[in-house]
Amino acid sequence: MTDHSTYEFLRHLADSWGLLAMFVIFLVLALWPFRPGAKARNHEAANVIFEDQNDGE
């Protein structure tokens, strides 16, 4: 393989499978907070700023 064909191969790989991989990762991260068991953790994370420092003691 010459340098030019290696570059073309890697570019084609990044353009096709790289784009697909990034899209799948985006979907997973975007939908992660909406999974069935996440409601309690999301509620806790949303309200942590309203807790006083002495509330946990």
C-alpha positions in Angstrom: 0.0 0.0 0.0 1.3 3.4 -0.8 0.9 6.4 1.4 -1.9 7.8 -0.8 -4.0 4.6 -0.7 -3.5 4.3 3.1 -4.7 7.9 3.5 -7.7 7.3 1.2 -8.6 4.1 3.1 -8.4 5.8 6.5 -10.4 8.8 5.2 -13.1 6.5 3.9 -13.2 4.6 7.1 -13.5 7.8 9.2 -16.1 9.2 6.9 -18.4 6.2 7.1 -17.8 4.1 10.2 -16.4 7.0 12.3 -19.6 9.1 11.6 -21.8 6.1 12.5 -19.8 5.5 15.7 -20.1 9.2 16.8 -23.8 9.1 16.0 -24.4 6.0 18.1 -22.4 7.5 21.0 -24.4 10.7 20.8 -27.7 8.7 20.9 -26.6 6.8 24.0 -25.5 9.9 25.8 -28.6 11.8 24.9 -31.0 9.0 26.0 -29.1 8.0 29.1 -31.0 10.2 31.5 -34.3 8.9 30.2 -33.6 5.2 31.1 -36.1 3.5 33.4 -34.1 3.4 36.6 -32.7 7.0 36.4 -35.6 9.0 37.8 -34.4 9.0 41.5 -30.8 9.9 40.6 -32.0 12.7 38.2 -34.2 14.1 40.9 -31.4 14.0 43.4 -29.0 15.7 41.0 -31.5 18.4 40.1 -32.2 19.3 43.8 -28.7 19.0 45.3 -28.1 22.7 44.9 -31.0 23.5 47.1 -29.8 21.5 50.1 -28.1 23.2 53.0 -24.6 22.0 53.9 -25.9 21.0 57.4 -28.9 19.0 56.1 -26.8 15.8 55.8 -25.7 15.9 59.4 
